[in-house]
Amino acid sequence: MGSYPTGVTVVTAFDENDKPMGLTVNSFASVSLEPLLILWSINKGAGSYQDFLKVEKFAVNILASDQADLCTLFSSKVEDRFGECDWKKSELNLPILSDSLAALQCKVFKKVDAGDHTIMIGEVLDIHNEEKEPLLYHRRTIGAIPEEFYK
């Protein structure tokens, strides 16, 4: 699947102790326009797996081309990831990463068991979008869309 180019997101939420948590995710996709639904999947072996199963809301932060550092940070073993980046608590009480291409704030619509992952389907409650280029993932490499792509 690493040969399939994708965008890069960081999914964030607050755990039951109101501590922010997040992880890098490239398994993000649109599901439905009516209602507006998206999905992402989490590995059952992820350290935050049990905490994410308990949340009622989450945010999908779509990373901009200049945010490779956040992709690396949120895929690392760093304990206090939020202490290493700029973020804010939204009006919907979700941790939102600063300067992302977009942030989709969602309530959990459905959880689907799927092998070694759980698919999290969210109903989008709010979208904030900036005019930025996306960060891409392909064959274990992250980077911007090459300028020649648009020619």
Salt bridges, closest charged atoms under 4 A:
GLU16 OE2 - LYS54 NZ 3.38
ASP18 OD2 - LYS89 NZ 3.58
ASP113 OD1 - LYS44 NZ 2.32
ASP116 OD1 - HIS117 ND1 2.69
GLU123 OE1 - LYS107 NZ 3.89
GLU130 OE2 - HIS128 NE2 2.61
